[in-house]
Each structure stands twice: as C-alpha cells, then as structure tokens.
Amino acid sequence: MAAPTKIKVLGIAGSLRSGSYNNALLLAARELAPDGMEISIYDDLGSIPPYNSDVEAKGDPEPVAILKKAIRDADALLIATPEYNYGIPGILKNAIDWASRPFGKSVLIKKPAAIMGATMGMGGTIRAQDALRQVFRATQTYLPSQPEVFVVRAQDKFDAKGHLTDDTTRTIIRQLLTALAELNLRMRQKG
C-alpha cells in the first residue's frame, strides 16, 4: 500500500528531561521518515496544567488549546514514551486526558497513532506502551499492531550527541513509520 502524498505527523515525547532518549527517538524518526511524511515535534508538555474538569468547564487553558490544535492539524501522532513505575509518565497521561475532552468530540477520536519508547534498562518500555494502548482504546485512537519499538539499553544505541546509531532500531522505526502511513491512508479512504 502506497503512502499518501503527504502526511503530517505530530511527535510527542513523554519526557521533560533534557537529553531524553525518547525525544532523540523522535528526532531519529524525523530523519527516517518515508517520502511524503513530515514529523513535527511538540515540546511543551510541561506547560499543560493538571487536568481539572472545573477548569475545563471555564474553557481550555491556552497551552491545552495549543496542544489540541496541534493534534487536530496533524494527520497522525507518534508518541515516544519512557516508562515510570511500570506505567506512562504522568505528564504524558495528563496531556492525553486533556486532549480526550470533550468526551465524544475529542481530537483523538479516529486519529492514527504509533508508539515507541526507549529506556536505559532491559524492559524497553513494554509496560508503558501496553498502558498507553489501553488509554488509546478509550480515546478511540487507532494504532498499528506491528512493529513494536522497544529500545532497551538506550545509552548504548545513541551517541553523545543523541544520534541513533543502532541500525536494527533504525530499521524498526522505518517499519513503524511505514505502518503508520499505511494506517493513515486506510483511515483517509474510509473517510
């Protein structure tokens, strides 16, 4: 299946840490994107306030409105998540909680998305990605089932400047981006 002429992907890293391996994964994905795919990176999760329905009832705070617009304007999402205590980082879950509102009309409904993650340990963010898949089931966000990108011992796969040097990981990221493009095309054809 051929990729659409152009696909705009919004990359979101679930880490605020400077030098984050997950942000470096997004940079690698931007470099490895197939023809016609443009990946922009949203890097302001730290400005999003904790979700509060009382605040939501008064209208989205500006950082939330900006996030929702970025998601709405994208054809697809690419999430790179670390794993904290067997789960999704709170800052990422909070952003998704805001984006999932209002219920039934959120910018996440029928949005194609792909997940990847990097960690210095041996778990490769498997549990965080499973938890994120559950969240995306609730938001009706569609994910390709394969491939899964679990980067273990990330410190050995990136150079000192944050460039992904591991060829196997680079190949799997290319495959994930192709799967995301194909999912996006199927969603466009369904209307």
C-alpha positions as a printed NumPy array, in Angstrom:
array([[  0.   ,   0.   ,   0.   ],
       [  1.468,   3.333,  -1.023],
       [  1.83 ,   6.203,   1.399],
       [ -0.381,   9.256,   0.823],
       [  1.107,  12.225,  -0.977],
       [  1.752,  13.995,   2.304],
       [  1.218,  13.023,   5.924],
       [  1.754,  15.428,   8.795],
       [  2.783,  13.602,  11.973],
       [  2.938,  15.213,  15.389],
       [  5.621,  13.675,  17.582],
       [  5.237,  13.843,  21.357],
       [  7.883,  12.662,  23.816],
       [  6.619,  11.703,  27.265],
       [  9.724,  13.035,  28.979],
       [ 10.696,  16.528,  30.07 ],
       [ 14.349,  15.601,  30.624],
       [ 16.916,  17.429,  28.527],
       [ 18.836,  14.788,  26.649],
       [ 15.802,  12.469,  26.735],
       [ 16.285,   9.284,  24.732],
       [ 12.62 ,   9.439,  23.801],
       [ 12.995,  12.889,  22.317],
       [ 16.06 ,  11.557,  20.486],
       [ 13.852,   8.748,  19.125],
       [ 11.52 ,  11.374,  17.669],
       [ 14.464,  13.164,  16.072],
       [ 15.608,   9.846,  14.592],
       [ 12.08 ,   9.202,  13.307],
       [ 12.039,  12.611,  11.633],
       [ 15.295,  11.696,   9.897],
       [ 13.998,   8.232,   8.907],
       [ 10.524,   9.286,   7.777],
       [  9.397,   7.908,   4.425],
       [  8.907,  10.226,   1.473],
       [  5.856,  12.411,   1.965],
       [  5.904,  12.194,   5.763],
       [  6.712,  15.301,   7.77 ],
       [  7.24 ,  14.944,  11.516],
       [  6.981,  17.982,  13.765],
       [  7.738,  17.683,  17.457],
       [  5.527,  19.117,  20.175],
       [  7.816,  20.019,  23.055],
       [  5.715,  21.923,  25.581],
       [  4.116,  19.233,  27.771],
       [  5.47 ,  20.981,  30.849],
       [  3.17 ,  23.973,  30.35 ],
       [ -0.045,  21.924,  30.43 ],
       [ -1.756,  22.247,  33.811],
       [ -3.08 ,  19.181,  35.646],
       [ -6.426,  18.116,  34.231],
       [ -9.327,  19.557,  36.228],
       [-12.928,  19.411,  34.986],
       [-13.706,  22.678,  36.81 ],
       [-11.003,  24.408,  34.774],
       [-12.198,  22.674,  31.604],
       [-15.749,  23.942,  32.209],
       [-14.403,  27.517,  32.007],
       [-12.599,  26.792,  28.727],
       [ -9.296,  25.212,  27.783],
       [ -6.204,  26.947,  29.171],
       [ -4.039,  28.322,  26.361],
       [ -1.41 ,  25.517,  26.498],
       [ -4.206,  22.939,  26.215],
       [ -5.805,  24.76 ,  23.282],
       [ -2.404,  24.828,  21.539],
       [ -1.914,  21.099,  22.108],
       [ -5.394,  20.265,  20.828],
       [ -4.864,  22.402,  17.723],
       [ -1.534,  20.688,  17.026],
       [ -3.211,  17.276,  17.315],
       [ -6.188,  18.361,  15.209],
       [ -3.893,  19.728,  12.471],
       [ -1.82 ,  16.527,  12.343],
       [ -2.79 ,  13.543,  10.239],
       [ -1.272,  11.17 ,  12.795],
       [  0.582,  11.039,  16.106],
       [  3.903,   9.474,  17.044],
       [  4.388,   9.008,  20.779],
       [  7.795,   8.206,  22.291],
       [  7.35 ,   7.282,  25.918],
       [  9.651,   6.382,  28.759],
       [  8.369,   4.04 ,  31.455],
       [  7.948,   5.226,  35.03 ],
       [  6.994,   2.677,  37.685],
       [  5.623,   0.237,  35.105],
       [  3.456,   2.906,  33.502],
       [  3.008,   6.057,  31.463],
       [  4.689,   9.224,  32.718],
       [  2.138,  11.445,  34.456],
       [  2.934,  14.408,  32.208],
       [  2.04 ,  12.392,  29.097],
       [ -1.122,  10.898,  30.61 ],
       [ -2.218,  14.379,  31.702],
       [ -1.813,  15.714,  28.145],
       [ -3.832,  12.81 ,  26.768],
       [ -6.529,  13.37 ,  29.411],
       [ -6.885,  16.996,  28.28 ],
       [ -6.82 ,  16.02 ,  24.59 ],
       [ -9.544,  13.426,  25.2  ],
       [-12.014,  16.136,  26.178],
       [-14.791,  16.876,  25.471],
       [-15.966,  13.299,  25.647],
       [-17.18 ,  12.039,  22.287],
       [-15.73 ,  15.023,  20.408],
       [-12.042,  14.834,  21.213],
       [ -9.226,  15.465,  18.761],
       [ -8.02 ,  11.901,  19.441],
       [-11.074,  10.102,  18.033],
       [-10.078,   8.118,  14.913],
       [ -6.609,   9.699,  14.952],
       [ -3.946,   7.25 ,  13.717],
       [ -1.036,   6.989,  16.139],
       [  2.095,   4.935,  16.695],
       [  4.012,   4.276,  19.901],
       [  7.684,   3.687,  20.602],
       [  9.871,   4.037,  23.645],
       [ 13.404,   3.944,  24.962],
       [ 14.854,   3.143,  28.352],
       [ 18.282,   2.578,  29.837],
       [ 17.038,  -0.687,  31.36 ],
       [ 16.073,  -4.003,  29.821],
       [ 12.273,  -3.503,  29.808],
       [ 12.182,  -1.315,  26.72 ],
       [  9.017,   0.484,  27.918],
       [  6.863,  -2.587,  27.26 ],
       [  4.557,  -1.908,  30.21 ],
       [  4.229,   1.806,  29.478],
       [  3.354,   1.068,  25.868],
       [  0.754,  -1.508,  26.944],
       [ -0.763,   1.057,  29.307],
       [ -0.77 ,   3.663,  26.536],
       [ -2.513,   1.214,  24.211],
       [ -5.273,   0.854,  26.83 ],
       [ -5.63 ,   4.623,  27.079],
       [ -5.835,   4.921,  23.301],
       [ -8.553,   2.252,  23.2  ],
       [-10.605,   4.523,  25.458],
       [ -9.938,   7.592,  23.284],
       [-10.696,   5.67 ,  20.061],
       [ -7.22 ,   6.414,  18.748],
       [ -6.059,   3.813,  16.222],
       [ -2.674,   2.101,  16.374],
       [ -0.876,  -0.26 ,  14.021],
       [ -0.336,  -3.581,  15.794],
       [  3.188,  -4.091,  14.43 ],
       [  6.033,  -3.452,  14.618],
       [  6.626,  -2.609,  18.249],
       [  9.635,  -0.415,  19.008],
       [ 11.102,  -1.171,  22.443],
       [ 14.581,   0.347,  22.745],
       [ 16.492,  -1.31 ,  25.588],
       [ 19.842,  -0.058,  26.911],
       [ 19.31 ,   3.188,  25.061],
       [ 22.637,   4.55 ,  26.311],
       [ 24.318,   2.022,  24.002],
       [ 22.223,   2.945,  20.941],
       [ 22.709,   6.698,  20.834],
       [ 25.946,   8.64 ,  20.509],
       [ 26.964,  11.54 ,  22.771],
       [ 25.016,  13.992,  20.571],
       [ 21.795,  11.948,  20.804],
       [ 22.019,  10.481,  17.306],
       [ 20.562,   6.979,  16.971],
       [ 23.424,   4.739,  15.835],
       [ 21.831,   1.293,  16.148],
       [ 20.964,   0.006,  12.666],
       [ 18.401,  -2.549,  13.869],
       [ 16.477,   0.121,  15.777],
       [ 16.644,   2.463,  12.794],
       [ 15.17 ,  -0.267,  10.573],
       [ 12.322,  -0.985,  13.   ],
       [ 11.498,   2.729,  13.288],
       [ 11.299,   2.942,   9.479],
       [  8.92 ,  -0.033,   9.532],
       [  6.78 ,   1.603,  12.226],
       [  6.557,   4.846,  10.242],
       [  5.554,   2.913,   7.126],
       [  2.851,   1.11 ,   9.136],
       [  1.63 ,   4.472,  10.458],
       [  1.473,   5.901,   6.922],
       [ -0.48 ,   2.857,   5.74 ],
       [ -2.908,   3.135,   8.673],
       [ -3.387,   6.815,   7.912],
       [ -4.13 ,   6.017,   4.262],
       [ -6.714,   3.369,   5.254],
       [ -8.356,   5.865,   7.603],
       [ -8.481,   8.514,   4.867],
       [-10.052,   6.034,   2.436],
       [-12.752,   5.15 ,   4.982],
       [-13.497,   8.833,   5.379]])
